[in-house]
Amino acid sequence: TTAVVFNADNATATANFKGHMLSDDSDVTANGNSRQIAATSDGGNYGYAFVYVENGDIWLTEKSGSTWSPDELYISSGSNYSIQSPAIASYLGDLFTAYLMVEDSNPDNKLLMFYNGETGVTSLLSNNISSSNPAPAVYYGQSRNSHYAMVVWDNGDGIKFWNEDEGQVYTIPGTDTNCHNPDIQGI
């Protein structure tokens, strides 16, 4: 133990504490909250990973057995931006995350980012999102012996789709400004 010594009358001590799964954002689990939790498996060990936004950054906690790990800073927004709407998928213990970077001084400037937890590479998927709630969804899938991530989101002018294997963004045919809250699932 370390003693605290106050050398002045009426001194104040302030402790900064990060509570487990606590956020300053009341919408932390609103709008697509199921996209923020993923079942995980790594060599037969099953569990869950949960991401959420606190102070503009993405925090991660994982459950193995009956125990949740301490929260850890997973993705930092850096300066001048805040993160919103994270979505995750899992494959063999690696997490794949899509999220929005929103400019603090211009909230209309939204960037859609993708973080590949297997390679550690972050990619910019879109820098011209006009939707007020893009609500990205991410899936990690397999096709012809290849594994890759897929992301869908409401871009404001239609639903967009990105496939990591091809590295291109497509507009899903027949979607427009009236299409919202896309989701993606595997078979």
Secondary structure by P-SEA (a helix, b strand, c coil): cbbbbbcccbbbbbbbbbccccccccccccccccccbbbbbcccccbbbbbbbcccbbbbbbbccccccccccccccccccccccccccccccbbbbbbbbbccccccbbbbbbbcccccccccccccccccccbbbbbbbccccccbbbbbbbccccbbbbbcccccccccccccccccbbbbbcc
